[in-house]
Amino acid sequence: MVVALVLAVMAGVLLWAGRSPICTCGHVELWHGALDAGNSQHIADWYTPSHIIHGFLFYAFGWLVLRSRPPGERLILAVVIEAAWEVLENSPIIIDRYREATIALGYTGDSVINSVADVAWMALGFAFARRAPIWVTAALAIGFELLALWAVRDNLTLNVLMLAWPIDAIRIWQGGG
């Protein structure tokens, strides 16, 4: 119930902030594999693995720091953090930062359905990490990072690096140069 409430509040805040409920193209896709204006507008895309990895990392952090708390409470905390990031990520300051520091030159932010799905993908990653052996979770995270790197020249590691400390050589490589 708490997770659903957090998602509802996040969706409400995003709608209030003017985010589109669905892709402005007028339809919802389960998978959107192109890097174009439909990116971050549908249920899953090449950045979905990053959100699953967020779940792996939140589970690991909660296990290390909040081990005495029940897994459900740790999941709620992870959902709150991920939802807060989705709101921040869709603010003008972060959207502008993506445009100036990364290859996402035309990025306009996420649709609400994409943000809700991103939090759900994170929760799925959290649940997977809770059940799977550590080596399987780590191998899957590395696999996701390598797959996204190969497919779209971007992944969670590069996304964080380029937001925090842009490197021109990486931006040029990501752009196909």
QUIHU-V830460 format. One record per run of one state. SS is the DSSP state (H for helix, E for strand, L for the rest). FROM is the first residue (numbers start at 1). LEN is the number of residues. If there is no record, write none. Layout:
SS;FROM;LEN
SS;FROM;LEN
This chain:
L;1;1
H;2;15
L;17;31
H;48;18
L;66;5
H;71;19
L;90;2
H;92;10
L;102;10
H;112;20
L;132;2
H;134;19
L;153;3
H;156;9
L;165;3
H;168;7
L;175;3
